[in-house]
Amino acid sequence: MMLMVGRQSPLANLNKVTLAAVAEQPLILPKTGYTRQVLDKAFRAYRSRMHIAMELPSIGMIKRFVAANVGISFITESFARDEVKSGEVKLIAIEGLDIWRTLGLVYRRDRSLPRAAQSFIALIREHRKAPANHEAEHETVEARR
């Protein structure tokens, strides 16, 4: 999870930012969902200083308002790739905030899978063996940033 800011944001020249500094900026947050729950928990200590400018239902809307410099928000790197490439927004690392999701891989073992699916499953299994990953049950991997 990264902080997404418009090019005119006061934070745009930074490479890293603290949660305290983020809390003082106009925030554009998702209305609901897992990310919102995690952010609400992360910002508990700064609740009195937070300025939530908007709560929006979709990532697409959030990206457009951030690019228009209405506020700043949080997004995964892959969801903002096009906007970063075009120069509309900048992504900044957040000190002390390590948000990740556990993803599950579900498939039928009693059915034959296409070669691409088999390769994907092998890649996931190999990734699980990497020393940086935590011990997991079943076909679970962690996705960071």
C-alpha positions in Angstrom: 0.0 0.0 0.0 1.4 3.4 -1.0 0.3 7.0 -0.6 -1.0 8.4 -3.9 -0.6 12.2 -4.3 -1.2 14.6 -7.1 1.7 16.5 -8.6 0.7 19.7 -6.9 0.5 18.1 -3.4 2.8 19.5 -0.7 4.0 15.9 -0.2 4.8 15.3 -3.9 8.5 16.0 -3.4 9.0 13.4 -0.6 10.1 9.8 -1.0 8.7 8.7 2.4 6.0 10.2 4.7 4.8 9.5 8.2 1.2 8.7 9.2 1.1 11.9 11.2 2.0 14.0 8.1 -0.6 12.1 6.1 -3.3 12.7 8.7 -3.0 16.5 8.3 -3.7 16.4 4.5 -7.1 16.2 2.9 -7.8 12.5 2.6 -9.8 10.7 -0.1 -10.8 7.3 1.3 -12.8 4.3 0.1 -16.3 4.3 1.7 -16.1 0.6 2.7 -14.0 -2.5 2.4 -10.9 -4.1 3.8 -8.6 -1.2 3.0 -10.9 1.2 4.7 -11.0 -0.9 7.9 -7.2 -1.2 7.9 -6.8 2.6 7.4 -9.3 3.4 10.1 -7.3 1.2 12.5 -3.9 2.7 11.4 -5.1 6.2 11.9 -6.8 5.8 15.3 -4.0 7.8 17.0 -4.5 10.7 14.6 -8.3 10.7 14.4 -8.7 14.1 16.0 -6.3 15.6 13.3 -7.6 13.8 10.3 -9.3 15.7 7.5 -11.4 13.3 5.4 -12.2 15.4 2.3 -14.2 12.6 0.5 -15.3 9.0 0.8 -15.8 7.4 -2.6 -17.1 4.0 -3.7 -14.5 3.2 -6.4 -10.7 3.2 -7.0 -11.2 4.8 -10.4 -13.0 7.8 -8.8 -10.4 8.1 -6.1 -7.6 8.1 -8.7 -9.3 10.9 -10.7 -9.8 13.1 -7.6 -6.2 12.6 -6.5 -4.9 13.5 -9.9 -7.1 16.6 -9.8 -5.3 17.5 -6.5 -8.5 17.4 -4.4 -6.7 15.2 -1.8 -4.5 12.3 -1.3 -5.3 8.6 -0.9 -3.9 5.1 -0.5 -3.6 2.5 -3.3 -1.6 -0.5 -4.3 1.2 0.1 -6.7 -0.2 -2.0 -9.5 -3.6 -0.1 -9.5 -1.9 3.2 -10.1 0.7 2.1 -12.6 -0.9 4.0 -15.6 -1.4 7.2 -13.7 2.2 7.2 -12.4 3.5 6.5 -15.9 1.6 9.4 -17.3 2.8 11.7 -14.6 -0.7 12.4 -13.1 0.2 11.1 -9.7 3.1 10.1 -7.5 3.4 7.2 -5.1 5.1 7.7 -1.8 6.2 5.1 0.8 4.5 5.4 4.2 6.7 4.9 7.3 5.3 2.5 9.8 2.5 1.2 7.7 2.8 -2.3 6.4 -0.5 -3.4 4.9 -0.7 -6.8 3.2 -3.4 -9.2 2.2 -3.5 -13.0 2.3 -4.6 -14.4 -0.9 -5.9 -17.9 -1.5 -5.4 -20.0 -4.6 -8.4 -22.2 -5.3 -8.7 -24.8 -8.0 -10.1 -28.3 -8.5 -7.4 -31.0 -8.0 -9.6 -33.6 -9.6 -9.8 -31.8 -13.0 -7.0 -31.3 -15.5 -5.8 -27.7 -15.8 -4.5 -25.8 -18.9 -0.8 -25.6 -19.1 -0.9 -21.9 -18.2 -2.8 -22.6 -15.0 -0.4 -25.3 -14.1 2.5 -23.0 -14.6 0.9 -20.3 -12.5 0.3 -22.8 -9.6 3.9 -23.9 -9.8 5.1 -20.3 -9.7 2.9 -19.6 -6.6 4.3 -22.7 -4.9 7.8 -21.7 -5.7 7.1 -18.2 -4.3 5.8 -19.7 -1.1 9.2 -21.5 -0.6 11.1 -18.1 -0.6 12.6 -17.3 2.8 10.8 -14.0 3.0 7.4 -15.6 3.2 5.7 -16.8 6.3 4.6 -20.3 7.0 1.1 -20.8 5.5 -1.6 -23.4 5.4 -3.0 -24.7 2.1 -2.3 -22.6 -1.0 -2.0 -19.3 0.7 0.5 -16.5 -0.3 1.0 -13.0 0.9 0.8 -10.0 -1.4 2.7 -6.9 -0.3 2.3 -3.5 -1.8 
